[in-house]
Amino acid sequence: MRTVFFSALAAVSSAALVQVHEPSFIPTGWTKTNDEAPSSSMFRVNVGVKRGNMDGVRKVLKAVSNPLGEGYLQYPTFDQIGELSRPKPEHSRAVKKWLSESGITSFKTHTHGDYVHF
């Protein structure tokens, strides 16, 4: 039987700018619990960081989609969109601080800063 654990994340979710989202559904064969995960369990966690400048991203997407516009079919690269939508530094700092204060000191940040993995 598989179990979804929320207590560990929920217990440390009181930091400013941090919000824990429960999954929208529990897969068949899984059971929701508030028990702690066994200390021998290992699993990868991805923490999303709110992206910035989504209005700018929408503007670029509209420009490349408008057949009458100068930017039509001039698609941005993965890196260009990543830089355009990079999270605000204070959001990234808040997540990293929250993780460090929760005892998680080994984590990696995605290239564009929108996810932290541990």
PyMOL commands that set and color helices and strands:
alter all, ss='L'
color gray80, all
select helices_A, chain A and resi 7-11+54-65+78-84+89-101
alter helices_A, ss='H'
color red, helices_A
select strands_A, chain A and resi 2-5+30-33+46-48+108-109+115-117
alter strands_A, ss='S'
color yellow, strands_A
deselect
rebuild
show_as cartoon
